[in-house]
Amino acid sequence: MKPRQSGLPERSASWRAASGWRLRRTWPLHLMIWPGLVLIGLFSYLPLGGIVMAFQDYKPWLGFAGSDWVGLEHFRFMFEREDSLKVIRNTFVISALKMIFGLLAAVAFALLLNEVRSTPWKRTIQTLVYMPHFLSWVILGGALTDILSQKSLLNRLLASMFGSPIFFLGENGWFMFTVVVSDIWKEFGFGAIVFLAAISGIHPSLYEAAIIDGANRWKQTLHITLPSMAPIIVVVGTLSLGNILNAGFDQIFNLYNPLVYERGDIIDTFVYRLAMLSGDLSFATAVGLFKSVVGFSLIVIAYRVAYKYAHYRIF
Amino acid sequence: MPHVSRAYGWFTFANYTGLLAVSVLCVLPLVHVLAVSFSGAAAASANLVGFWPIEFTWDAYEKTVGNRNFVRSLGVSVIRTSAGTVLGMLTVLLVAYPLSKENAAFKGRSLYVWLFLFTMLFQAGMVPHYILIQRLGLLNSIWALILPSLVNVYNAILLLNFFRQVPKELEEAAWIDGAGHFRTLVSVYLPVSMPAIATLGLFTMVGHWNAWFDGLLYMTRVENYPLATFLQTVIVQQDFSKLAARPEDLENIAQRTIKSAQIFIGALPILVVYPFLQRYFVKGIVLGAVKE
């Protein structure tokens, strides 16, 4: 305690209240956080122990203690097996395409919507464009398989124009195309929200100055809007790098079939089939662990880069 | 605008038209599903239906509502969504409040923050999670769909950032009146943050309604499936057999419209909640994401 208070016999009640002494007690804060802590302990940290099976030949009836240790065997196997290499490659390609074109589409949409001056128009467009984001891939996958099937109305139209229907979901090249395009279709509107916010934060005086200098809308976009958006574009782009191994399980699982495993199968769908259909639990865990470790490293790097160059922090 | 060039005028026209076309494209698939669901079975199976029903009928909806598995899974979804949202928001609230305090005011905060943050960055993977649920004896229990996702760290971060913007004077006034932490949370932070909490609550609801994979993984019996999982098995997994080119049997003719009706019913709650969501989410996301 500070010496000047030592003469006082006891602090008055009002002094204690005003200084918020109750708030100095932190046990209620610890108490509040407990339920959440127990839950993540149980459902996020406890499963981490299960990772040992990636280094075992895990047999459910033997358990973790009784199963044989195989060291890095599964990982060596993973880099030798043709199908796991193929799946890793597909994952990178699909998510890189989604990332690049998704970012471009969102930025372009934000810029174009910014040129719409009428509020009712703007509202209507936004309402329609954000909607697919909120629907699950089960719903959209059901709708898309219907629309893109070989005998659909769309394909009959294509057939009458080009002579043959397109097997969007049954041919490898087209499947990849469909996956990338439909993902952009679902997310570009919602992804543009953050860019629209950045645009609305640009100070009007910048535009006024440009108009006086004789810049038209195009020049203003090029020299004011885009440079002002650059930091947030860099942040969004960088942070999405941390997700490069998430090529979209929900989407692909609901659209794919064995005909397109060659180019459409990704790590997550591969792990699911290994574990649930082949019962290859240890190998599936190893492939999943590989994905988690690479993903974790990428996220950490991405956040560091985003913080360094754009001073972005989530906390 | 002082002078609008002729070129900009043309651009504006093209821009409005283009954006309108893109917007319509975003809802067209759902309109098609709706049209098929109200069409006669024959027209639907012959792929004649575009964006307007042919031979309008409620038949598919009647059959769907009469399907016991469908109704049961709807019930599972309603329970999981309501319980998951209420309990989830409660947990997130209780996590966000202490973490919104400064490090100096709450010893141990940074440790807690990292414990929560880490769960977002690194996951054990599907198989260890499955084994955990199995060993806890939660397979086929609705708790397997609720408990694992109860702590939404991302929502907690958004909410704690919101809490930090609440003026300190409000909190200090409560302290002077003798309120403790629980009291401050309930009487000061909760009312002030209602818009943020409503937004996160709606997002949580949508997440629970749409979640299908946990149902597929943790429920081994169809009667325990939530609606999203039921739809996944009906819509997606059956379609695969259709690829094998034998479309003209009676079974499929009936199924086409029923499938569409089920898809639409699955999407309906989202469409109903959506206008409320939209009012808040732009503000909510911007608040959380671009705070500095």
Interface residues (C-beta under 8 A of the other chain):
Chain A: A17 A18 G20 R22 L23 R25 T26 P28 L29 H30 M32 I33 P35 G36 L37 L39 I40 L42 F43 S44 Y45 L46 P47 L48 G49 G50 I51 M53 F109 L112 L113 E115 V116 W121 T124 I125 Q126 T127 L128 V129 Y130 M131 P132 F134 L135 S136 V138 I139 L140 G141 G142 A143 L144 T145 D146 I147 S149 K151 S152 L153 R156 G170 W185 G189 I193 V194 A197 A198 G201 I211 N216 R217 I232 F249 D250 F253 N254 N257 L259 D268 V271 Y272 A275 M276 L281 A284 T285 G288 L289 K291 S292 G295 F296 I299 V300 H311 Y312 R313 I314 F315
Chain B: P2 S5 Y8 F11 T12 N15 Y16 G18 L19 L20 V22 S23 V24 L25 C26 V27 P29 L30 H32 V33 V36 N47 L48 V49 G50 T91 V92 L94 V95 Y97 P98 L99 K101 A105 F106 K107 G108 Y112 V113 L115 F116 L117 T119 L121 F122 Q123 A124 G125 M126 V127 P128 H129 Y130 I131 L132 L147 P148 L150 V151 A156 I157 E172 W175 I176 D177 G178 A179 G180 H181 F182 T184 L185 V206 N210 A211 W212 F213 L217 A228 L231 Q232 I235 V236 D239 F240 K242 L243 P247 K259 S260 I263 G266 A267 I270 L271 Y274 P275 L277 Q278 F281 V282 I285 V286 A289 V290 E292
